[in-house]
Amino acid sequence: MKKMLSNLISSFLMGLFIYYALTQTITWGAVLACLAAVGFVALGYLAAYAFKRNRKNAVKS
């Protein structure tokens, strides 16, 4: 869980850093875009967790 959280936080910060490196400004749009990207990564984690959980339940049956 801690590793997943650190990956999400580092994804957000890396996105802001890349945006700043390209434009030399930080805007609310950039922050929202980075949050949206982190949301997609979190959905990927959720899908992988659900798939793993369903697979374990199928093996038990």
N, CA, C and O atoms as a printed pandas DataFrame, in Angstrom:
     atom_number atom_name residue_name chain_id  residue_number  x_coord  y_coord  z_coord
0              1         N          MET        A               1    0.818   -1.191    0.000
1              2        CA          MET        A               1    0.000    0.000    0.000
2              3         C          MET        A               1    0.867    1.263    0.000
3              4         O          MET        A               1    0.584    2.224   -0.715
4              5         N          LYS        A               2    1.931    1.242    0.816
5              6        CA          LYS        A               2    2.815    2.410    0.866
6              7         C          LYS        A               2    3.513    2.627   -0.469
7              8         O          LYS        A               2    3.716    3.764   -0.896
8              9         N          LYS        A               3    3.880    1.525   -1.125
9             10        CA          LYS        A               3    4.553    1.644   -2.418
10            11         C          LYS        A               3    3.600    2.220   -3.467
11            12         O          LYS        A               3    4.006    3.040   -4.291
12            13         N          MET        A               4    2.340    1.794   -3.438
13            14        CA          MET        A               4    1.358    2.312   -4.375
14            15         C          MET        A               4    1.167    3.813   -4.157
15            16         O          MET        A               4    1.133    4.583   -5.117
16            17         N          LEU        A               5    1.046    4.225   -2.903
17            18        CA          LEU        A               5    0.879    5.652   -2.602
18            19         C          LEU        A               5    2.091    6.465   -3.041
19            20         O          LEU        A               5    1.944    7.553   -3.597
20            21         N          SER        A               6    3.278    5.943   -2.794
21            22        CA          SER        A               6    4.478    6.678   -3.206
22            23         C          SER        A               6    4.560    6.757   -4.725
23            24         O          SER        A               6    5.037    7.757   -5.262
24            25         N          ASN        A               7    4.102    5.716   -5.428
25            26        CA          ASN        A               7    4.088    5.768   -6.889
26            27         C          ASN        A               7    3.101    6.818   -7.401
27            28         O          ASN        A               7    3.389    7.525   -8.367
28            29         N          LEU        A               8    1.951    6.915   -6.761
29            30        CA          LEU        A               8    0.970    7.919   -7.180
30            31         C          LEU        A               8    1.475    9.331   -6.926
31            32         O          LEU        A               8    1.318   10.215   -7.768
32            33         N          ILE        A               9    2.079    9.536   -5.769
33            34        CA          ILE        A               9    2.617   10.865   -5.445
34            35         C          ILE        A               9    3.761   11.226   -6.386
35            36         O          ILE        A               9    3.840   12.355   -6.868
36            37         N          SER        A              10    4.643   10.269   -6.645
37            38        CA          SER        A              10    5.769   10.563   -7.546
38            39         C          SER        A              10    5.281   10.791   -8.974
39            40         O          SER        A              10    5.884   11.577   -9.706
40            41         N          SER        A              11    4.200   10.121   -9.388
41            42        CA          SER        A              11    3.632   10.375  -10.720
42            43         C          SER        A              11    3.130   11.808  -10.830
43            44         O          SER        A              11    3.351   12.481  -11.837
44            45         N          PHE        A              12    2.452   12.266   -9.781
45            46        CA          PHE        A              12    1.944   13.639   -9.778
46            47         C          PHE        A              12    3.088   14.646   -9.830
47            48         O          PHE        A              12    3.061   15.583  -10.627
48            49         N          LEU        A              13    4.092   14.450   -8.978
49            50        CA          LEU        A              13    5.213   15.389   -8.939
50            51         C          LEU        A              13    6.033   15.353  -10.225
51            52         O          LEU        A              13    6.508   16.390  -10.688
52            53         N          MET        A              14    6.200   14.173  -10.799
53            54        CA          MET        A              14    6.941   14.073  -12.065
54            55         C          MET        A              14    6.201   14.781  -13.184
55            56         O          MET        A              14    6.817   15.438  -14.023
56            57         N          GLY        A              15    4.883   14.651  -13.199
57            58        CA          GLY        A              15    4.090   15.361  -14.204
58            59         C          GLY        A              15    4.238   16.866  -14.073
59            60         O          GLY        A              15    4.385   17.566  -15.075
60            61         N          LEU        A              16    4.201   17.370  -12.844
61            62        CA          LEU        A              16    4.393   18.810  -12.643
62            63         C          LEU        A              16    5.798   19.247  -13.055
63            64         O          LEU        A              16    5.981   20.302  -13.663
64            65         N          PHE        A              17    6.784   18.418  -12.714
65            66        CA          PHE        A              17    8.158   18.757  -13.077
66            67         C          PHE        A              17    8.335   18.816  -14.593
67            68         O          PHE        A              17    8.952   19.748  -15.108
68            69         N          ILE        A              18    7.806   17.844  -15.298
69            70        CA          ILE        A              18    7.922   17.827  -16.769
70            71         C          ILE        A              18    7.212   19.042  -17.365
71            72         O          ILE        A              18    7.737   19.689  -18.271
72            73         N          TYR        A              19    6.029   19.345  -16.861
73            74        CA          TYR        A              19    5.306   20.517  -17.362
74            75         C          TYR        A              19    6.111   21.790  -17.119
75            76         O          TYR        A              19    6.230   22.639  -18.003
76            77         N          TYR        A              20    6.659   21.913  -15.917
77            78        CA          TYR        A              20    7.457   23.101  -15.599
78            79         C          TYR        A              20    8.716   23.162  -16.454
79            80         O          TYR        A              20    9.111   24.243  -16.891
80            81         N          ALA        A              21    9.346   22.025  -16.699
81            82        CA          ALA        A              21   10.558   22.007  -17.520
82            83         C          ALA        A              21   10.270   22.445  -18.953
83            84         O          ALA        A              21   11.129   23.039  -19.605
84            85         N          LEU        A              22    9.076   22.156  -19.441
85            86        CA          LEU        A              22    8.734   22.524  -20.817
86            87         C          LEU        A              22    8.239   23.963  -20.941
87            88         O          LEU        A              22    8.484   24.610  -21.959
88            89         N          THR        A              23    7.546   24.474  -19.921
89            90        CA          THR        A              23    6.918   25.787  -20.063
90            91         C          THR        A              23    7.435   26.850  -19.108
91            92         O          THR        A              23    7.153   28.030  -19.316
92            93         N          GLN        A              24    8.171   26.489  -18.082
93            94        CA          GLN        A              24    8.658   27.388  -17.037
94            95         C          GLN        A              24    7.541   28.089  -16.268
95            96         O          GLN        A              24    7.774   29.134  -15.659
96            97         N          THR        A              25    6.347   27.537  -16.286
97            98        CA          THR        A              25    5.244   28.040  -15.469
98            99         C          THR        A              25    4.429   26.847  -14.963
99           100         O          THR        A              25    4.438   25.769  -15.557
100          101         N          ILE        A              26    3.738   27.068  -13.872
101          102        CA          ILE        A              26    2.789   26.076  -13.358
102          103         C          ILE        A              26    1.423   26.749  -13.338
103          104         O          ILE        A              26    1.266   27.827  -12.764
104          105         N          THR        A              27    0.457   26.129  -13.953
105          106        CA          THR        A              27   -0.900   26.673  -14.002
106          107         C          THR        A              27   -1.858   25.689  -13.332
107          108         O          THR        A              27   -1.517   24.530  -13.096
108          109         N          TRP        A              28   -3.052   26.171  -13.035
109          110        CA          TRP        A              28   -4.062   25.288  -12.460
110          111         C          TRP        A              28   -4.428   24.187  -13.444
111          112         O          TRP        A              28   -4.744   23.066  -13.045
112          113         N          GLY        A              29   -4.385   24.509  -14.718
113          114        CA          GLY        A              29   -4.661   23.491  -15.731
114          115         C          GLY        A              29   -3.657   22.358  -15.678
115          116         O          GLY        A              29   -4.018   21.193  -15.845
116          117         N          ALA        A              30   -2.399   22.695  -15.448
117          118        CA          ALA        A              30   -1.357   21.667  -15.343
118          119         C          ALA        A              30   -1.573   20.806  -14.106
119          120         O          ALA        A              30   -1.407   19.587  -14.154
120          121         N          VAL        A              31   -1.942   21.442  -13.004
121          122        CA          VAL        A              31   -2.190   20.694  -11.769
122          123         C          VAL        A              31   -3.370   19.742  -11.966
123          124         O          VAL        A              31   -3.314   18.585  -11.550
124          125         N          LEU        A              32   -4.432   20.228  -12.597
125          126        CA          LEU        A              32   -5.600   19.377  -12.833
126          127         C          LEU        A              32   -5.279   18.247  -13.803
127          128         O          LEU        A              32   -5.767   17.129  -13.635
128          129         N          ALA        A              33   -4.466   18.527  -14.814
129          130        CA          ALA        A              33   -4.065   17.478  -15.752
130          131         C          ALA        A              33   -3.244   16.414  -15.046
131          132         O          ALA        A              33   -3.419   15.224  -15.307
132          133         N          CYS        A              34   -2.356   16.822  -14.161
133          134        CA          CYS        A              34   -1.557   15.854  -13.402
134          135         C          CYS        A              34   -2.438   15.035  -12.461
135          136         O          CYS        A              34   -2.229   13.832  -12.303
136          137         N          LEU        A              35   -3.410   15.678  -11.843
137          138        CA          LEU        A              35   -4.343   14.938  -10.978
138          139         C          LEU        A              35   -5.156   13.932  -11.785
139          140         O          LEU        A              35   -5.408   12.820  -11.322
140          141         N          ALA        A              36   -5.564   14.319  -12.986
141          142        CA          ALA        A              36   -6.310   13.397  -13.843
142          143         C          ALA        A              36   -5.442   12.201  -14.228
143          144         O          ALA        A              36   -5.912   11.063  -14.241
144          145         N          ALA        A              37   -4.179   12.465  -14.541
145          146        CA          ALA        A              37   -3.268   11.378  -14.889
146          147         C          ALA        A              37   -3.071   10.437  -13.706
147          148         O          ALA        A              37   -3.030    9.220  -13.887
148          149         N          VAL        A              38   -2.951   10.977  -12.513
149          150        CA          VAL        A              38   -2.813   10.151  -11.315
150          151         C          VAL        A              38   -4.090    9.340  -11.101
151          152         O          VAL        A              38   -4.030    8.194  -10.656
152          153         N          GLY        A              39   -5.224    9.920  -11.411
153          154        CA          GLY        A              39   -6.487    9.185  -11.315
154          155         C          GLY        A              39   -6.515    7.985  -12.256
155          156         O          GLY        A              39   -6.997    6.917  -11.882
156          157         N          PHE        A              40   -6.003    8.152  -13.470
157          158        CA          PHE        A              40   -5.944    7.027  -14.406
158          159         C          PHE        A              40   -4.994    5.941  -13.906
159          160         O          PHE        A              40   -5.279    4.751  -14.042
160          161         N          VAL        A              41   -3.872    6.351  -13.330
161          162        CA          VAL        A              41   -2.936    5.370  -12.767
162          163         C          VAL        A              41   -3.594    4.632  -11.606
163          164         O          VAL        A              41   -3.434    3.420  -11.469
164          165         N          ALA        A              42   -4.328    5.355  -10.775
165          166        CA          ALA        A              42   -5.021    4.728   -9.649
166          167         C          ALA        A              42   -6.085    3.746  -10.137
167          168         O          ALA        A              42   -6.282    2.693   -9.531
168          169         N          LEU        A              43   -6.769    4.084  -11.224
169          170        CA          LEU        A              43   -7.743    3.146  -11.792
170          171         C          LEU        A              43   -7.056    1.884  -12.293
171          172         O          LEU        A              43   -7.612    0.790  -12.192
172          173         N          GLY        A              44   -5.857    2.032  -12.828
173          174        CA          GLY        A              44   -5.084    0.863  -13.249
174          175         C          GLY        A              44   -4.732   -0.020  -12.071
175          176         O          GLY        A              44   -4.835   -1.243  -12.157
176          177         N          TYR        A              45   -4.318    0.589  -10.972
177          178        CA          TYR        A              45   -4.042   -0.173   -9.753
178          179         C          TYR        A              45   -5.307   -0.886   -9.273
179          180         O          TYR        A              45   -5.254   -2.049   -8.874
180          181         N          LEU        A              46   -6.434   -0.190   -9.314
181          182        CA          LEU        A              46   -7.690   -0.774   -8.870
182          183         C          LEU        A              46   -8.087   -1.956   -9.760
183          184         O          LEU        A              46   -8.538   -2.986   -9.259
184          185         N          ALA        A              47   -7.921   -1.812  -11.059
185          186        CA          ALA        A              47   -8.265   -2.900  -11.978
186          187         C          ALA        A              47   -7.368   -4.110  -11.742
187          188         O          ALA        A              47   -7.849   -5.243  -11.750
188          189         N          ALA        A              48   -6.083   -3.887  -11.535
189          190        CA          ALA        A              48   -5.166   -4.990  -11.274
190          191         C          ALA        A              48   -5.515   -5.680   -9.959
191          192         O          ALA        A              48   -5.458   -6.907   -9.870
192          193         N          TYR        A              49   -5.871   -4.913   -8.953
193          194        CA          TYR        A              49   -6.263   -5.482   -7.659
194          195         C          TYR        A              49   -7.532   -6.310   -7.803
195          196         O          TYR        A              49   -7.616   -7.419   -7.276
196          197         N          ALA        A              50   -8.520   -5.776   -8.515
197          198        CA          ALA        A              50   -9.784   -6.494   -8.692
198          199         C          ALA        A              50   -9.565   -7.774   -9.493
199          200         O          ALA        A              50  -10.155   -8.808   -9.180
200          201         N          PHE        A              51   -8.729   -7.715  -10.511
201          202        CA          PHE        A              51   -8.448   -8.900  -11.319
202          203         C          PHE        A              51   -7.762   -9.965  -10.481
203          204         O          PHE        A              51   -8.102  -11.145  -10.564
204          205         N          LYS        A              52   -6.801   -9.549   -9.677
205          206        CA          LYS        A              52   -6.088  -10.503   -8.822
206          207         C          LYS        A              52   -7.038  -11.115   -7.797
207          208         O          LYS        A              52   -6.984  -12.315   -7.528
208          209         N          ARG        A              53   -7.903  -10.286   -7.230
209          210        CA          ARG        A              53   -8.841  -10.774   -6.222
210          211         C          ARG        A              53   -9.834  -11.758   -6.831
211          212         O          ARG        A              53  -10.127  -12.792   -6.231
212          213         N          ASN        A              54  -10.357  -11.443   -8.018
213          214        CA          ASN        A              54  -11.304  -12.340   -8.676
214          215         C          ASN        A              54  -10.626  -13.652   -9.068
215          216         O          ASN        A              54  -11.250  -14.712   -9.029
216          217         N          ARG        A              55   -9.380  -13.581   -9.436
217          218        CA          ARG        A              55   -8.655  -14.785   -9.820
218          219         C          ARG        A              55   -8.443  -15.694   -8.601
219          220         O          ARG        A              55   -8.561  -16.915   -8.708
220          221         N          LYS        A              56   -8.131  -15.095   -7.443
221          222        CA          LYS        A              56   -7.974  -15.889   -6.223
222          223         C          LYS        A              56   -9.294  -16.552   -5.847
223          224         O          LYS        A              56   -9.300  -17.712   -5.435
224          225         N          ASN        A              57  -10.414  -15.838   -5.981
225          226        CA          ASN        A              57  -11.718  -16.398   -5.648
226          227         C          ASN        A              57  -12.090  -17.525   -6.601
227          228         O          ASN        A              57  -12.730  -18.490   -6.183
228          229         N          ALA        A              58  -11.708  -17.429   -7.862
229          230        CA          ALA        A              58  -12.018  -18.468   -8.835
230          231         C          ALA        A              58  -11.215  -19.736   -8.544
231          232         O          ALA        A              58  -11.705  -20.843   -8.765
232          233         N          VAL        A              59   -9.991  -19.580   -8.051
233          234        CA          VAL        A              59   -9.158  -20.737   -7.735
234          235         C          VAL        A              59   -9.703  -21.465   -6.517
235          236         O          VAL        A              59   -9.635  -22.693   -6.458
236          237         N          LYS        A              60  -10.243  -20.738   -5.541
237          238        CA          LYS        A              60  -10.798  -21.358   -4.335
238          239         C          LYS        A              60  -12.036  -22.186   -4.636
239          240         O          LYS        A              60  -12.275  -23.198   -3.976
240          241         N          SER        A              61  -12.829  -21.775   -5.622
241          242        CA          SER        A              61  -14.095  -22.463   -5.925
242          243         C          SER        A              61  -13.893  -23.813   -6.539
243          244         O          SER        A              61  -14.866  -24.504   -6.845
